[in-house]
Amino acid sequence: MNAIEIASYGGPEVLRLTQRPDPVPVAGELLIRVRASGVNRPDVLQRRGQYPMPPGVSDLPGLEIAGVVEAGSAQDLAAAGVHIGQRVCALVAGGGYAEWCVAPAGQVLPVPQGLSDLEAASLPETFFTVWQNVFEIARLQPGETLLVQGGSSGIGVTAIQLAKAFGCKVLVTWAQTTRAGSA
């Protein structure tokens, strides 16, 4: 398969097209034909050599993908609530900058109706993070107030949208920073 690898650490010019074997899903994973990949801060930091990939994970960058389910066991498909041929998006630990990627079944979601693959590839990182922290861990309930520190970030914007959709009041902070020599 075609994939994009980090040839050496540095700017975007260190990314290069390469050929890799197709990944093979193991128990708990689905194989996805990738149509779009998100670009996140960790991807940029990995490219710069400032964010090591977890042990045992593909050395290819890419943490968010959107595409079509191509393979997986009946049990893993059922766990994800998807079927072969369905459009999905997923959060992966790496390997998203490729034609094929394996994703943990529990981190695969159907693409919401009306979204393109490019739009869907931007969802998993922020939505999984906000959902887990705000709704599963903090158990935010309708009518409660959520304080979002850094409301203009991707996580912040997602937290605002989800909290409002669930009938919560939202308070937001943000910081304006400048660097020497810039406006």
N, C-alpha and C positions, 0 to 999 in steps of 0.2 A: 504494500500500500504506500501511497504518498504520505509524507508527514513533514512537519517542520520541527527541526531540532535546533538546539542552542550549540553552535559550533565552538564558541568561546565566550567568555563573559564580556559584556559591553552593551552598546546601543542596539537599536533594531537591526542594524546591518549584520549582526552576528547570527541572525536567524537564517537557516538555509533549508532548502528542500532536500529531502533524503528519501530513501526507500527502506521500509521496515516490514517485518513479517506481520500479517494480520493478527491482532490479539484474539485470544480464545477465552470465552467466559468460563469461569469455574462456578461451583455452587455458590449461590447468592448474588451472582452477577448477570447482567444482560449485555448482549452485544448490540451496539448502536452504530448505524451508518451515519456519520457526522455530516450535517449540512451547514452548520454554523458553530463557531466557538466564540465564547466571550473572552474579553481581555480584561484582566484584573490586576490590581496592584501586586499581588503575589507573583503573577506571571512576569511582570516588569522586574520585580526584585530578583526572581530566579534568573532571568536573563542577565542581570548585572552581577550575579554571584552572591547576593545578599540574603537569600532565602532558600536554604537547602531543601531539596525534595525529600519527603519522608522515605525511610528505608523500605525497599521492596516495591516501590511505586515506579511506574514508567518514568524514564528520564525526559520524556517529551513534555513541554509545557502545555497548559490548557486545563483549567479547572471547571469550566462551564461549557456544556455542549447542548445543541439541539439537533435532532435528526429523527431517524426511523428505527424502531426496534427490529432487529434482524434475527436474533436468536436468544434463547434462554429456556430454562426448564419450565414446565407447567407450573411448578411450585413457585419459582421466582417471578414468573409473569403474574401469577395471582397475587403474590405479595406486593408487587408494584401496582396492581390494578390496571395492567395494560396488556396488549396482545401484539403478536407479530404483525408488522406493517403499520403500527400506530405511530404517529408523530409524538415525540416526547422531548423533554429537556431534562438534564441531569447535572448533578454536582459530582465531580470526580476528583481524585487526588492527583491527577496528572494524566497526560496522554490525549488531551482534547484537541491538540493541533494536528489532527490526523484524519484520514478518511474513515477509520473505524476506531471505536473506543469501547472498553468495557466499563460498566458503571454498576455500583452496588444497587441491587433492586430497591432497597429502601430509600435511595436518593434519586429515584427516577419519577418524574411527574408527567402526566399528559399535558400537551401544549394547550393552553387556554384558547378557546375558540376565538378566531379573529386575529391572532398574533402570527406574524411571520416567523420563520426560523431564526432570523437575525434578532428579532425582539425576544423570542423565547430563550435564546442563548444568554440573554442578559439577566434572566430571572433567578436561577438556582442559588447562587452565592448569597445574594442579599435576602431573598425571601426565606431560604432555609435558616439563615442566621437570625433574622428577626423573629420568625415563627418560633424557633426553639427558645430563644432567650426571653422574648416578651410574652408569648402565650403559653408555652409549655413550662418554663422554669418560673417566671414571675407571675404567671396565671392572670394576666390583665383581663378584666371583665368589662362588659358594656357599662358605660356611665362613669368609669374610673378615669383618672387623669394620668397621662404618660408624659414624662419629661424626656425629650430627645436632645441629648448633647451632640451638637454638630449636625444640625438638621439639613444641611446642604450636601452631605455626603450621600453616596449610594445607599448605605445602610440607613442613614437618617431619613432620606426621602421615602424609602420603603416602609420604615417604622411609622411615619406620619400617615401614609396611605392606608396601611393595614389597620392602625388604631382608629382612624376616622371611619373606615368601612365597618368596623365592629362597634361603632357608637361610643367611642371614647373621646374625651377632651385631650388635646395635645398642646403642650408647651414646648417651645423650641429655643435652643441657643445656637449660636454660631460664632466663630472667631474670625476676624479679618486679620490676616497676617501679611506683611510685606517683607521682602528681602532687601538688603542694601543694594541700591542701584536700580530697583524696580519700583513701579508705581502700584 
